Amino acid sequence: MPSPKRTDEPTIAVAYTRVSTKREDMLSPELQAHEQDTYAARHGIPIVERVEDLDLSGREFARRSVDHIVAGIRDGRWNTVLLWKWSRWGRNLLQSRLYLAEVEAAGGRVIAVTEDFDTTTSAGKFSRDQMLMIAELQSNQISDSWKEAHARRRRLGLPHTTAPRFGYLYSKADGYTPDPVTAPVLRSCYERYMAGEGMRRLALDLNANGHRSTRGNLFSPTSIARVMDNGFAAGLIRERSEPPAAANNKNTMAAFDIWRPGSHDPLIPLDLWESYRAKRQETALKAPRLRVPAHTLSGLVVCRQCQKTMISARNGERNYHVWRCLAAQTNRTCPGAVASNRRLESLVRSWVLTQAKGGDTIEADTKRALASQQAITNLKSAEAEIHRLKTKRKRLLSLYTDGLVDKSDYQDEKSAIDEALTTAESAAALAKSTARTSATAYRPIFTTLANLWDNATPPERRELLSKVITRIEVSPGPWSNPTKATIIPRWSDA
């Protein structure tokens, strides 16, 4: 139960101000501060700190300073929060009540100085909740208006704003038309990325040639990726059927599941876009250090003893390039394995040449088809479990804010749900990856590898090898050991 504020404790306040839109001439912060000061002076309450959240929506609490306010109550710096109106606390009833419960549990209280209700009574709590519901209603009505406007624009094949787009010119009469200067540049970026160049190289070349973002800034790997990932250059308008699961996943390619034809002319063909999109989604699943590999076998060599990835190193007076067990080198928890890079590459090259002539690929085709079917089944099951857990978490939050579940039980149950949700999301990601891998036609990859091996760069060889090899297991001991190194192909794990 929330801890009531002690009547013998002097009231010390923090003034909290929030506005949704920040602009130089806005009067709202000053208006809020004036009403807070007037109330504090009338009741003899000292204000020891002012906390402002400018340009932040009331629909979410994640980026706001409410946790700082609650921490101040726990630390004894203040015990009262002064607001202008209840809408300043939040425009999401469930989250607003949740954070009000946090304040009360810490021993504090919240007062809206122009809507001052005695929230220690049932009638006062009812009145407060009514004001919060009205605030949420107003926010929802504004949101609905914007959604209708955006939906209408999408039906017309238009983006939700008329903001500048790299590669295009915009006019009110003609809409977006290809820019004769930057359109070929953007098209070239897609082609170069598919040829193996990374976002960093693309950004450096754009900047070196005098190109700038639509805001006049230098390109970064992230900014050029955003331009290319949004699909606008392919003549598409993107949207999502439901909000992203994570706040930090709002604008990633994976967050959008609907791609509609736009009214503007595309700069790249649709097949190039689909290839680019598939490669970007595959890259997102890789560890950052593996996205631009330095060696042909980067990330593929593992220690058979501990199944940890082996790292590239130099050994001996002659500076031989070898692969070492990471666990053996860092914490001595494994006897460790060491293998010559030259011998491993020779083993892999011989295996590639054998597979290019036929090898195990007939058997692999059968396993690949079965694996694809199983991956699709697993993906559907994982997505159903994710939906069930999200619904359960939402119901739990509702029970907690209604006072039907105490805080400790809520936190324990929420932690269990979050853990299960993480497991289900990992299973879904694995199923998607397996489905893509299982759809791979292996024979053409081996043929390409065999033909290009001697002239290809290490990153180029590594990219092709990752499509046919899961890992290369290395055992301790001399190279004469028959099981010193074993190649585990993709279809072996299917």
Contacts in CASP RR format, 6 or more apart in sequence:
PFRMAT RR
TARGET T0000
AUTHOR 0000-0000-0000
METHOD contacts of the structure
MODEL  1
MPSPKRTDEPTIAVAYTRVSTKREDMLSPELQAHEQDTYAARHGIPIVER
VEDLDLSGREFARRSVDHIVAGIRDGRWNTVLLWKWSRWGRNLLQSRLYL
AEVEAAGGRVIAVTEDFDTTTSAGKFSRDQMLMIAELQSNQISDSWKEAH
ARRRRLGLPHTTAPRFGYLYSKADGYTPDPVTAPVLRSCYERYMAGEGMR
RLALDLNANGHRSTRGNLFSPTSIARVMDNGFAAGLIRERSEPPAAANNK
NTMAAFDIWRPGSHDPLIPLDLWESYRAKRQETALKAPRLRVPAHTLSGL
VVCRQCQKTMISARNGERNYHVWRCLAAQTNRTCPGAVASNRRLESLVRS
WVLTQAKGGDTIEADTKRALASQQAITNLKSAEAEIHRLKTKRKRLLSLY
TDGLVDKSDYQDEKSAIDEALTTAESAAALAKSTARTSATAYRPIFTTLA
NLWDNATPPERRELLSKVITRIEVSPGPWSNPTKATIIPRWSDA
1 406 0 8 1.000
2 101 0 8 1.000
2 104 0 8 1.000
2 105 0 8 1.000
2 107 0 8 1.000
3 104 0 8 1.000
3 105 0 8 1.000
3 106 0 8 1.000
3 107 0 8 1.000
3 108 0 8 1.000
4 104 0 8 1.000
4 107 0 8 1.000
4 120 0 8 1.000
5 79 0 8 1.000
5 80 0 8 1.000
5 107 0 8 1.000
5 108 0 8 1.000
5 109 0 8 1.000
9 79 0 8 1.000
11 43 0 8 1.000
11 44 0 8 1.000
11 45 0 8 1.000
11 79 0 8 1.000
11 80 0 8 1.000
12 45 0 8 1.000
12 46 0 8 1.000
12 48 0 8 1.000
12 76 0 8 1.000
12 77 0 8 1.000
12 78 0 8 1.000
12 79 0 8 1.000
12 80 0 8 1.000
13 40 0 8 1.000
13 45 0 8 1.000
13 46 0 8 1.000
13 47 0 8 1.000
13 48 0 8 1.000
13 78 0 8 1.000
13 79 0 8 1.000
13 80 0 8 1.000
13 81 0 8 1.000
13 82 0 8 1.000
14 47 0 8 1.000
14 48 0 8 1.000
14 49 0 8 1.000
14 50 0 8 1.000
14 51 0 8 1.000
14 69 0 8 1.000
14 72 0 8 1.000
14 77 0 8 1.000
14 78 0 8 1.000
14 80 0 8 1.000
14 81 0 8 1.000
14 82 0 8 1.000
15 32 0 8 1.000
15 33 0 8 1.000
15 36 0 8 1.000
15 37 0 8 1.000
15 40 0 8 1.000
15 47 0 8 1.000
15 49 0 8 1.000
15 50 0 8 1.000
15 51 0 8 1.000
15 82 0 8 1.000
16 50 0 8 1.000
16 51 0 8 1.000
16 52 0 8 1.000
16 53 0 8 1.000
16 65 0 8 1.000
16 69 0 8 1.000
16 81 0 8 1.000
16 82 0 8 1.000
16 83 0 8 1.000
16 88 0 8 1.000
16 89 0 8 1.000
17 28 0 8 1.000
17 29 0 8 1.000
17 32 0 8 1.000
17 33 0 8 1.000
17 36 0 8 1.000
17 50 0 8 1.000
17 51 0 8 1.000
17 52 0 8 1.000
17 53 0 8 1.000
17 54 0 8 1.000
17 84 0 8 1.000
17 88 0 8 1.000
18 52 0 8 1.000
18 53 0 8 1.000
18 54 0 8 1.000
18 56 0 8 1.000
18 58 0 8 1.000
18 64 0 8 1.000
18 88 0 8 1.000
18 89 0 8 1.000
18 90 0 8 1.000
19 26 0 8 1.000
19 28 0 8 1.000
19 29 0 8 1.000
19 53 0 8 1.000
19 54 0 8 1.000
19 55 0 8 1.000
19 56 0 8 1.000
20 55 0 8 1.000
20 56 0 8 1.000
20 57 0 8 1.000
20 58 0 8 1.000
21 55 0 8 1.000
22 54 0 8 1.000
22 55 0 8 1.000
29 52 0 8 1.000
29 54 0 8 1.000
31 84 0 8 1.000
32 83 0 8 1.000
32 84 0 8 1.000
32 88 0 8 1.000
33 50 0 8 1.000
35 84 0 8 1.000
35 113 0 8 1.000
35 114 0 8 1.000
36 47 0 8 1.000
36 82 0 8 1.000
36 83 0 8 1.000
36 84 0 8 1.000
36 113 0 8 1.000
37 47 0 8 1.000
38 113 0 8 1.000
39 45 0 8 1.000
39 82 0 8 1.000
39 111 0 8 1.000
39 113 0 8 1.000
39 116 0 8 1.000
40 46 0 8 1.000
40 47 0 8 1.000
40 82 0 8 1.000
45 80 0 8 1.000
45 82 0 8 1.000
47 82 0 8 1.000
48 77 0 8 1.000
48 78 0 8 1.000
49 77 0 8 1.000
49 78 0 8 1.000
51 65 0 8 1.000
51 68 0 8 1.000
51 69 0 8 1.000
52 65 0 8 1.000
53 64 0 8 1.000
53 65 0 8 1.000
56 63 0 8 1.000
56 64 0 8 1.000
57 91 0 8 1.000
58 64 0 8 1.000
58 90 0 8 1.000
58 91 0 8 1.000
58 92 0 8 1.000
58 139 0 8 1.000
59 90 0 8 1.000
59 91 0 8 1.000
59 92 0 8 1.000
59 139 0 8 1.000
60 92 0 8 1.000
60 95 0 8 1.000
60 247 0 8 1.000
61 90 0 8 1.000
61 92 0 8 1.000
61 95 0 8 1.000
61 99 0 8 1.000
62 247 0 8 1.000
66 99 0 8 1.000
66 102 0 8 1.000
69 81 0 8 1.000
69 103 0 8 1.000
70 99 0 8 1.000
70 102 0 8 1.000
70 103 0 8 1.000
70 106 0 8 1.000
72 78 0 8 1.000
72 106 0 8 1.000
73 79 0 8 1.000
73 103 0 8 1.000
73 106 0 8 1.000
73 107 0 8 1.000
73 108 0 8 1.000
74 106 0 8 1.000
79 107 0 8 1.000
79 108 0 8 1.000
79 109 0 8 1.000
80 108 0 8 1.000
80 109 0 8 1.000
80 110 0 8 1.000
80 111 0 8 1.000
81 103 0 8 1.000
81 108 0 8 1.000
81 109 0 8 1.000
81 110 0 8 1.000
81 111 0 8 1.000
82 111 0 8 1.000
82 113 0 8 1.000
83 89 0 8 1.000
83 110 0 8 1.000
83 111 0 8 1.000
83 112 0 8 1.000
83 113 0 8 1.000
84 112 0 8 1.000
84 113 0 8 1.000
84 114 0 8 1.000
85 112 0 8 1.000
85 114 0 8 1.000
85 115 0 8 1.000
85 131 0 8 1.000
85 135 0 8 1.000
86 112 0 8 1.000
86 115 0 8 1.000
86 128 0 8 1.000
86 131 0 8 1.000
86 132 0 8 1.000
86 135 0 8 1.000
87 131 0 8 1.000
87 132 0 8 1.000
87 134 0 8 1.000
87 135 0 8 1.000
87 138 0 8 1.000
88 112 0 8 1.000
89 96 0 8 1.000
89 99 0 8 1.000
89 100 0 8 1.000
89 110 0 8 1.000
89 112 0 8 1.000
89 132 0 8 1.000
90 96 0 8 1.000
90 132 0 8 1.000
90 135 0 8 1.000
90 136 0 8 1.000
91 135 0 8 1.000
91 136 0 8 1.000
91 138 0 8 1.000
91 139 0 8 1.000
92 136 0 8 1.000
92 139 0 8 1.000
93 129 0 8 1.000
93 132 0 8 1.000
93 133 0 8 1.000
93 136 0 8 1.000
94 397 0 8 1.000
94 398 0 8 1.000
94 401 0 8 1.000
96 132 0 8 1.000
96 135 0 8 1.000
96 136 0 8 1.000
97 129 0 8 1.000
97 132 0 8 1.000
97 401 0 8 1.000
98 397 0 8 1.000
98 400 0 8 1.000
98 401 0 8 1.000
100 110 0 8 1.000
101 400 0 8 1.000
101 401 0 8 1.000
101 403 0 8 1.000
101 407 0 8 1.000
103 109 0 8 1.000
103 110 0 8 1.000
105 407 0 8 1.000
109 119 0 8 1.000
110 119 0 8 1.000
112 128 0 8 1.000
112 131 0 8 1.000
115 127 0 8 1.000
115 128 0 8 1.000
115 131 0 8 1.000
117 123 0 8 1.000
117 124 0 8 1.000
117 125 0 8 1.000
117 127 0 8 1.000
117 128 0 8 1.000
118 124 0 8 1.000
119 125 0 8 1.000
119 128 0 8 1.000
149 160 0 8 1.000
150 160 0 8 1.000
153 159 0 8 1.000
153 160 0 8 1.000
154 160 0 8 1.000
154 237 0 8 1.000
154 239 0 8 1.000
154 260 0 8 1.000
156 263 0 8 1.000
157 237 0 8 1.000
157 260 0 8 1.000
157 261 0 8 1.000
157 262 0 8 1.000
157 263 0 8 1.000
158 237 0 8 1.000
158 262 0 8 1.000
158 263 0 8 1.000
159 165 0 8 1.000
159 232 0 8 1.000
159 237 0 8 1.000
162 170 0 8 1.000
162 175 0 8 1.000
163 214 0 8 1.000
164 170 0 8 1.000
164 214 0 8 1.000
165 176 0 8 1.000
165 214 0 8 1.000
165 232 0 8 1.000
166 182 0 8 1.000
166 186 0 8 1.000
166 213 0 8 1.000
166 214 0 8 1.000
166 227 0 8 1.000
167 178 0 8 1.000
167 179 0 8 1.000
167 182 0 8 1.000
167 183 0 8 1.000
167 185 0 8 1.000
167 186 0 8 1.000
167 233 0 8 1.000
167 267 0 8 1.000
168 176 0 8 1.000
168 177 0 8 1.000
168 178 0 8 1.000
168 179 0 8 1.000
168 182 0 8 1.000
168 183 0 8 1.000
168 232 0 8 1.000
168 264 0 8 1.000
169 176 0 8 1.000
169 177 0 8 1.000
169 178 0 8 1.000
169 179 0 8 1.000
170 176 0 8 1.000
170 177 0 8 1.000
171 177 0 8 1.000
175 263 0 8 1.000
175 264 0 8 1.000
176 264 0 8 1.000
177 264 0 8 1.000
177 265 0 8 1.000
178 265 0 8 1.000
178 267 0 8 1.000
182 211 0 8 1.000
183 267 0 8 1.000
185 206 0 8 1.000
185 209 0 8 1.000
185 211 0 8 1.000
186 227 0 8 1.000
186 228 0 8 1.000
186 233 0 8 1.000
186 267 0 8 1.000
186 268 0 8 1.000
187 233 0 8 1.000
187 267 0 8 1.000
187 268 0 8 1.000
189 202 0 8 1.000
189 206 0 8 1.000
189 224 0 8 1.000
189 228 0 8 1.000
190 228 0 8 1.000
190 233 0 8 1.000
190 268 0 8 1.000
190 272 0 8 1.000
190 273 0 8 1.000
190 276 0 8 1.000
191 272 0 8 1.000
192 198 0 8 1.000
192 201 0 8 1.000
192 202 0 8 1.000
193 199 0 8 1.000
193 202 0 8 1.000
193 228 0 8 1.000
193 276 0 8 1.000
193 279 0 8 1.000
194 272 0 8 1.000
194 275 0 8 1.000
194 276 0 8 1.000
194 279 0 8 1.000
196 459 0 8 1.000
196 460 0 8 1.000
196 463 0 8 1.000
198 221 0 8 1.000
198 292 0 8 1.000
199 221 0 8 1.000
199 222 0 8 1.000
199 224 0 8 1.000
199 225 0 8 1.000
200 221 0 8 1.000
200 292 0 8 1.000
202 219 0 8 1.000
202 221 0 8 1.000
202 224 0 8 1.000
203 218 0 8 1.000
203 219 0 8 1.000
203 220 0 8 1.000
203 221 0 8 1.000
203 223 0 8 1.000
203 224 0 8 1.000
206 219 0 8 1.000
206 224 0 8 1.000
207 218 0 8 1.000
207 219 0 8 1.000
211 219 0 8 1.000
212 218 0 8 1.000
212 219 0 8 1.000
213 219 0 8 1.000
213 223 0 8 1.000
213 227 0 8 1.000
217 223 0 8 1.000
225 280 0 8 1.000
226 251 0 8 1.000
227 233 0 8 1.000
228 276 0 8 1.000
229 252 0 8 1.000
229 253 0 8 1.000
229 280 0 8 1.000
230 238 0 8 1.000
231 238 0 8 1.000
231 259 0 8 1.000
231 273 0 8 1.000
232 264 0 8 1.000
233 266 0 8 1.000
233 267 0 8 1.000
233 268 0 8 1.000
233 273 0 8 1.000
234 266 0 8 1.000
234 267 0 8 1.000
234 268 0 8 1.000
234 269 0 8 1.000
234 270 0 8 1.000
234 272 0 8 1.000
234 273 0 8 1.000
235 261 0 8 1.000
235 262 0 8 1.000
235 264 0 8 1.000
235 265 0 8 1.000
235 266 0 8 1.000
235 267 0 8 1.000
236 259 0 8 1.000
236 260 0 8 1.000
236 261 0 8 1.000
236 262 0 8 1.000
236 266 0 8 1.000
236 273 0 8 1.000
237 259 0 8 1.000
237 260 0 8 1.000
237 261 0 8 1.000
237 262 0 8 1.000
238 256 0 8 1.000
238 258 0 8 1.000
238 259 0 8 1.000
238 260 0 8 1.000
239 256 0 8 1.000
239 258 0 8 1.000
239 260 0 8 1.000
240 255 0 8 1.000
240 256 0 8 1.000
240 257 0 8 1.000
240 258 0 8 1.000
241 257 0 8 1.000
241 258 0 8 1.000
244 250 0 8 1.000
244 252 0 8 1.000
244 255 0 8 1.000
245 386 0 8 1.000
245 390 0 8 1.000
245 425 0 8 1.000
249 255 0 8 1.000
252 284 0 8 1.000
253 277 0 8 1.000
253 280 0 8 1.000
253 281 0 8 1.000
253 284 0 8 1.000
254 281 0 8 1.000
254 284 0 8 1.000
278 436 0 8 1.000
282 433 0 8 1.000
282 436 0 8 1.000
283 291 0 8 1.000
285 429 0 8 1.000
285 433 0 8 1.000
289 298 0 8 1.000
290 298 0 8 1.000
290 299 0 8 1.000
292 459 0 8 1.000
293 299 0 8 1.000
293 458 0 8 1.000
293 459 0 8 1.000
293 462 0 8 1.000
293 463 0 8 1.000
294 312 0 8 1.000
294 458 0 8 1.000
294 459 0 8 1.000
295 312 0 8 1.000
295 341 0 8 1.000
295 458 0 8 1.000
295 462 0 8 1.000
296 345 0 8 1.000
296 348 0 8 1.000
296 458 0 8 1.000
296 461 0 8 1.000
296 462 0 8 1.000
296 465 0 8 1.000
297 323 0 8 1.000
297 341 0 8 1.000
297 344 0 8 1.000
297 345 0 8 1.000
297 348 0 8 1.000
297 462 0 8 1.000
297 465 0 8 1.000
297 472 0 8 1.000
298 312 0 8 1.000
298 458 0 8 1.000
298 462 0 8 1.000
299 309 0 8 1.000
300 462 0 8 1.000
300 465 0 8 1.000
300 466 0 8 1.000
300 469 0 8 1.000
300 471 0 8 1.000
300 472 0 8 1.000
301 309 0 8 1.000
301 310 0 8 1.000
301 323 0 8 1.000
301 339 0 8 1.000
301 344 0 8 1.000
301 471 0 8 1.000
301 472 0 8 1.000
301 474 0 8 1.000
302 308 0 8 1.000
302 309 0 8 1.000
302 310 0 8 1.000
302 471 0 8 1.000
302 472 0 8 1.000
302 473 0 8 1.000
302 474 0 8 1.000
303 310 0 8 1.000
303 325 0 8 1.000
303 326 0 8 1.000
303 327 0 8 1.000
303 328 0 8 1.000
303 334 0 8 1.000
303 336 0 8 1.000
303 337 0 8 1.000
303 473 0 8 1.000
303 474 0 8 1.000
304 337 0 8 1.000
304 473 0 8 1.000
304 474 0 8 1.000
304 475 0 8 1.000
304 483 0 8 1.000
304 486 0 8 1.000
305 325 0 8 1.000
305 334 0 8 1.000
305 335 0 8 1.000
305 336 0 8 1.000
305 337 0 8 1.000
305 475 0 8 1.000
305 476 0 8 1.000
306 325 0 8 1.000
306 327 0 8 1.000
306 328 0 8 1.000
306 333 0 8 1.000
306 334 0 8 1.000
306 336 0 8 1.000
308 325 0 8 1.000
308 326 0 8 1.000
308 327 0 8 1.000
308 334 0 8 1.000
309 326 0 8 1.000
310 323 0 8 1.000
310 324 0 8 1.000
310 325 0 8 1.000
310 326 0 8 1.000
310 337 0 8 1.000
310 339 0 8 1.000
310 474 0 8 1.000
311 323 0 8 1.000
311 324 0 8 1.000
311 326 0 8 1.000
311 329 0 8 1.000
312 321 0 8 1.000
312 322 0 8 1.000
312 323 0 8 1.000
312 341 0 8 1.000
313 321 0 8 1.000
313 322 0 8 1.000
313 323 0 8 1.000
313 324 0 8 1.000
314 320 0 8 1.000
314 321 0 8 1.000
314 322 0 8 1.000
315 321 0 8 1.000
315 322 0 8 1.000
315 324 0 8 1.000
315 338 0 8 1.000
320 340 0 8 1.000
320 341 0 8 1.000
320 342 0 8 1.000
321 340 0 8 1.000
321 341 0 8 1.000
321 342 0 8 1.000
322 338 0 8 1.000
322 339 0 8 1.000
322 340 0 8 1.000
322 341 0 8 1.000
323 338 0 8 1.000
323 339 0 8 1.000
323 341 0 8 1.000
323 344 0 8 1.000
323 474 0 8 1.000
324 336 0 8 1.000
324 337 0 8 1.000
324 338 0 8 1.000
325 334 0 8 1.000
325 336 0 8 1.000
325 337 0 8 1.000
325 338 0 8 1.000
327 333 0 8 1.000
327 334 0 8 1.000
327 336 0 8 1.000
328 334 0 8 1.000
328 335 0 8 1.000
328 336 0 8 1.000
328 337 0 8 1.000
335 476 0 8 1.000
336 476 0 8 1.000
337 474 0 8 1.000
337 475 0 8 1.000
337 476 0 8 1.000
337 477 0 8 1.000
338 474 0 8 1.000
338 476 0 8 1.000
339 474 0 8 1.000
339 479 0 8 1.000
339 484 0 8 1.000
339 485 0 8 1.000
340 479 0 8 1.000
343 479 0 8 1.000
343 485 0 8 1.000
344 472 0 8 1.000
344 474 0 8 1.000
344 485 0 8 1.000
347 472 0 8 1.000
347 485 0 8 1.000
347 487 0 8 1.000
348 465 0 8 1.000
348 469 0 8 1.000
348 472 0 8 1.000
348 487 0 8 1.000
349 453 0 8 1.000
351 487 0 8 1.000
352 446 0 8 1.000
352 449 0 8 1.000
352 450 0 8 1.000
352 453 0 8 1.000
352 465 0 8 1.000
353 450 0 8 1.000
355 361 0 8 1.000
355 442 0 8 1.000
355 446 0 8 1.000
355 468 0 8 1.000
356 443 0 8 1.000
356 446 0 8 1.000
356 447 0 8 1.000
356 449 0 8 1.000
356 450 0 8 1.000
358 443 0 8 1.000
358 446 0 8 1.000
360 489 0 8 1.000
360 491 0 8 1.000
361 442 0 8 1.000
361 443 0 8 1.000
361 446 0 8 1.000
363 491 0 8 1.000
364 442 0 8 1.000
364 489 0 8 1.000
364 490 0 8 1.000
364 491 0 8 1.000
365 442 0 8 1.000
367 491 0 8 1.000
367 494 0 8 1.000
368 438 0 8 1.000
368 439 0 8 1.000
368 440 0 8 1.000
368 442 0 8 1.000
368 491 0 8 1.000
368 494 0 8 1.000
369 438 0 8 1.000
370 494 0 8 1.000
371 434 0 8 1.000
371 437 0 8 1.000
371 438 0 8 1.000
371 491 0 8 1.000
371 494 0 8 1.000
372 434 0 8 1.000
372 435 0 8 1.000
372 438 0 8 1.000
372 439 0 8 1.000
374 434 0 8 1.000
375 431 0 8 1.000
375 432 0 8 1.000
375 434 0 8 1.000
375 435 0 8 1.000
375 438 0 8 1.000
376 431 0 8 1.000
376 435 0 8 1.000
378 427 0 8 1.000
378 430 0 8 1.000
378 431 0 8 1.000
378 434 0 8 1.000
379 428 0 8 1.000
379 431 0 8 1.000
379 432 0 8 1.000
379 435 0 8 1.000
381 427 0 8 1.000
382 424 0 8 1.000
382 425 0 8 1.000
382 427 0 8 1.000
382 428 0 8 1.000
382 431 0 8 1.000
383 428 0 8 1.000
385 420 0 8 1.000
385 424 0 8 1.000
385 427 0 8 1.000
386 421 0 8 1.000
386 424 0 8 1.000
386 425 0 8 1.000
386 428 0 8 1.000
389 417 0 8 1.000
389 420 0 8 1.000
389 421 0 8 1.000
389 424 0 8 1.000
390 421 0 8 1.000
392 417 0 8 1.000
393 414 0 8 1.000
393 417 0 8 1.000
393 418 0 8 1.000
393 421 0 8 1.000
396 405 0 8 1.000
396 410 0 8 1.000
396 413 0 8 1.000
396 414 0 8 1.000
396 417 0 8 1.000
397 410 0 8 1.000
397 414 0 8 1.000
399 405 0 8 1.000
399 410 0 8 1.000
400 407 0 8 1.000
400 410 0 8 1.000
405 413 0 8 1.000
434 494 0 8 1.000
437 467 0 8 1.000
437 490 0 8 1.000
438 494 0 8 1.000
440 467 0 8 1.000
440 468 0 8 1.000
440 490 0 8 1.000
442 467 0 8 1.000
442 468 0 8 1.000
442 490 0 8 1.000
442 491 0 8 1.000
445 464 0 8 1.000
445 467 0 8 1.000
445 468 0 8 1.000
446 468 0 8 1.000
448 464 0 8 1.000
449 456 0 8 1.000
449 461 0 8 1.000
449 464 0 8 1.000
449 465 0 8 1.000
449 468 0 8 1.000
452 460 0 8 1.000
452 461 0 8 1.000
453 461 0 8 1.000
456 464 0 8 1.000
467 490 0 8 1.000
468 489 0 8 1.000
468 490 0 8 1.000
469 487 0 8 1.000
469 488 0 8 1.000
469 489 0 8 1.000
469 490 0 8 1.000
470 488 0 8 1.000
470 489 0 8 1.000
470 490 0 8 1.000
470 492 0 8 1.000
470 493 0 8 1.000
471 488 0 8 1.000
472 485 0 8 1.000
472 486 0 8 1.000
472 487 0 8 1.000
472 488 0 8 1.000
473 485 0 8 1.000
473 486 0 8 1.000
473 488 0 8 1.000
474 484 0 8 1.000
474 485 0 8 1.000
475 481 0 8 1.000
475 483 0 8 1.000
475 484 0 8 1.000
475 485 0 8 1.000
477 484 0 8 1.000
478 484 0 8 1.000
END
